[in-house]
């Protein structure tokens, strides 16, 4: 178990430095809190679960860090807080234990964390049923300041906890601890900062930002006063449509994530009347790095430029996404904060975070669904997309409350999901797809948009109705 007095001081990753300065800028806020719920879909051994989660946390010292400034540089003091004590909270006495647990987790996810003074990580097991035995349906709640881990790091932690739980409940030895040290990640980043690779990446991004059109926005920003409040809305599309997206991506040499990226970009192009869309695109930056096995924060958000007219075909926009992501991926180690300093139109306001990696867990013989409760900072809107345990695709829309109200976010989310679901149908492959023609959703209740959202379908020379193929350009 970690103890509060065994500390060591290190530098930080570029991602951690960016978050430190972002938190300093906005002050006390839960903007940089990330949280997940690991929902066990069958009864589990509670004591074994709590000890397994605690064991996994204890193998990841970076989660125990606090942060501060020394000599003008951001540093982390690893081991400052004891975070590997996992309590079991009993919700079984509530009329609806699961609903009560979710309400508690949502409220806890909105509580701010100060990375200078507060523990930056916590985990709690929530018991959902009474009984004399040690088994119960349960949820593992994990909450962190984004400065100590990204969602890939949380996935590593979940995998290790699952390994320890399986070993404990089967009375076998787990494989040896396999998390790498934070120091290796820092050494790897320091080597990059001093290398010619970084200069080459700088040259690439300088060309990108100078060539880019203005960043896309789906709402009005005149007179905007930024807040730290985030509204959320969730929608899903069924397994059949998800399979169609997988097929569409494969046909263009990519995956379902490329297909959905292209279609979301096409929607934005149609809504804004532009032929180029610049999205904020998170890159995990772990392949080929020691960070592949370290729960820490290294994710980077880079601008993804896609030339996708709203009148492009479904295959056109998917192909554009495949090539666009491949174009920027080799240069994704150059920090997004540094890219913004190169000029251009600033950081993208719309972020698209497609989680192509499956984040499901299995605790022994129990399937566990991973739910995202808080996803970190939002510029204007962040769309987080993932495959669920039952094969659906989930869209989570997070909007900055200073520019979107709850109704506007829900309408916008419904429009995007309907567009993606319809465009994914096999019959749509060669069609030319118009966007959704309407002004941006309402900015605030006192600034209404006068005309309703409406779908504009094109007709060809034969006057075909909506749903008929449109002649190629």
Number of C-alpha atoms within 10 A of each C-alpha: 12 20 13 14 10 12 18 11 14 16 20 27 26 24 22 24 19 19 20 23 12 14 20 13 9 13 13 13 17 23 26 24 25 25 26 24 24 20 20 20 15 14 15 22 17 20 15 18 26 22 19 23 27 22 21 23 28 18 21 24 26 26 28 26 29 24 26 14 12 10 6 7 10 19 21 27 20 22 21 25 23 21 23 25 17 22 15 17 14 16 20 20 12 13 9 12 19 20 13 16 21 16 12 14 23 16 10 16 23 19 13 16 23 20 24 15 13 15 19 25 27 21 23 20 23 28 24 22 18 15 8 6 8 12 18 20 19 30 29 23 25 23 23 25 26 26 30 27 24 23 22 23 23 22 20 20 22 25 19 23 24 22 21 27 27 22 18 18 14 11 9 10 11 14 10 6 12 11 19 17 18 23 17 14 22 19 14 14 20 15 12 15 15 10 11 11 16 17 14 13 19 19 13 15 24 17 13 18 22 12 11 17 16 16 19 20 20 21 18 16 13 8 7 10 9 14 13 17 16 25 17 20 18 16 16 19 17 13 15 15 20 23 17 18 27 19 19 26 25 16 14 19 13 20 18 22 23 28 32 28 25 27 30 22 31 35 25 27 28 21 21 22 16 17 18 22 27 26 27 22 24 19 19 21 19 16 9 7 13 19 26 18 19 28 27 29 29 28 24 21 25 28 27 22 25 24 20 27 24 26 20 21 24 26 23 22 27 33 21 21 28 22 15 17 19 12 13 20 14 12 19 22 25 23 20 23 16 14 22 18 13 17 13 18 14 15 23 24 20 24 24 22 21 20 17 13 11 12 21 17 21 18 23 17 9 15 16 23 19 22 15 15 23 23 21 18 23 21 18 22 26 24 21 18 22 20 23 17 15 9 15 17 24 19 22 21 21 27 26 21 22 18 25 26 19 18 15 20 25 20 14 20 21 16 17 20 21 15 19 23 20 13 24 26 18 14 12 18 16 16 20 23 26 20 24 23 18 17 17 18 23 23 24 17 12 7 9 10 16 8 9 11 17 11 13 13 16 17 15 12 7 8 10 12 12 11 13 15 18 22 12 11 7
